[in-house]
Amino acid sequence: AFIGAPLLLGVDPVDPDDARDTKGAPYSFTYAWSCALSSGGACGLPADKVPGTFYSPTASTVTLPAATLTSGKEYVFSVVVAKEPSVAGRSVTVAMRVKAATGPSVLVGA
């Protein structure tokens, strides 16, 4: 990911069991996003740049604005996706590795 561009993270879950409540309505998915450095430790993302959707249990996508990540660091974004009824096997964790780069450079002149 280039630090000068926004970063879109997302999942598109499917429930193979098509679980429904007693009225026949499908249960909603819930999401719990997290971030860590691949080398261990906290992400250290600037609080003023982390969107509210990162903390929303209903957000299947999160867009981090440009210049949120630090160049040269590798981040591991994870999301736990769950759906009622909450029993074993009804949740999954998806991890995404992102290496922040400054982007391509162009040499002009001669």
Secondary structure, DSSP 8 states (H G I E B T S, - for coil): -BTTS-EEEE-----TT--B-TTS-B--EEEEEEEEETTSSB----GGGS-GGGG-TT-SEEEE-TT-S-TT-EEEEEEEEEESS--TTSEEEEEEEEE-B---------
